[in-house]
Amino acid sequence: ALQASFACKAHNQSQSYLANNQIRSSFKVAVLGAAGGIGQPLALLIKMSPLVSTLHLYDVANVKGVAADLSHCNTPSQVLDFTGTPELGDALKGVDVVVIPAGVPRKPGMTRDDLFNINANIVKTLVEAVADNCPDAFIHIISNPVNSTVPIAAEVLRQKGVYDPKKLFGVTTLDVVRANTFVAQKKNLKLIDVDVPVIGGHAGITILPLLSKTKPSVTFTDKEVEELTVRIQNAGTEVVEAKAGAGSATLSMAYAAARFVESSLRALDGDGDVYECAFVQSELTELPYFASRIKLGKKGVEAIISSDLQGLTEYEQKALEALKPELKASIEKGVAFAQKQA
Ligand code: NAI
């Protein structure tokens, strides 16, 4: 019963992969910003994965206690703690997947772009260390604004001569998780079956759920499309306002990020059937980075799924054109920041 209530299709695939004893290997995962609102529950969920051998927790403060606490869970992975810049290199050595939720979250009235000045520097510094210590790792960027922090990370890696576009991901899984939940509620569907691709970026109108591509196939009225699209786009703000100054989504984000980590680990382990949405370098549109469904493999992005962009409804086509200028500006802001710092 627990599994059914917790489940979605990706989670289910993951459960069956694990239950069928197909695991070949186990992996080292690092969380940077591990003592934060996302970092702590994310570390807990990763600690539960049988695909993880070692979990490295890094933060600028308060990480010792989190690691001590977590290390008492009797799941196989070992938990190690690392505090502050002098220990950052060791936190990253030998790591297969690096997850970055370090940085400040939104307060009511703020857009994700308002976080740029602080989080841009944090992401830059952390990704420099990734480039120096584990350049082959998958990098999952959670820190907002994702539309800018992913281009920053790419530029930093490029400057260091180690950029592999197949291994850098902006984490947009929460948009998919929200879309699946809201669509299932609205259409009275079994949540476990619902899968809505979400494309574009990860802020406001750049988040574009492709409701016409919902699986299982389901029809929406124009009003339902409008309401669902706006709710999915503003879902983060719904949480920010409900928390009234205490931050943004942490628990649902941790759930979503853990799903993306698990999918990445399954791909690294050789599972040939792993699909997720993520914000990656892309040629799907004229923009250099774009979120869409991707196929994950051992080397990262194995394919970008272009078919989702074919046969869009008029509403989706308009929304796609409307989001491009904002997404383009956010990407350029990130690139300009990284190039100015170089
Ligand atoms: P938080 O403030 O609770 O935690 C952030 C953690 O980062 C803190 O423990 C802090 O000490 C740490 N930190 C700060 N500077 C650091 C550095 N240089 N190195 C390592 N750690 C550092 O914030 P929360 O709620 O965990 O959010 C983190 C980020 O995730 C925010 O930027 C937020 O906007 C973003 N976010 C992204 C979502 C997505 O869908 N991609 C969804 C929700 C939040």
Residues whose N, C-alpha, C, O or C-beta is under 5 A from the ligand:
A	BS01	NAI	L32 G33 A35 G36 G37 I38 G39 Y58 D59 V60 A61 P101 A102 G103 V104 P105 R106 I122 I141 I142 S143 N144 V171 L174 G247 S248 A249 T250 M253
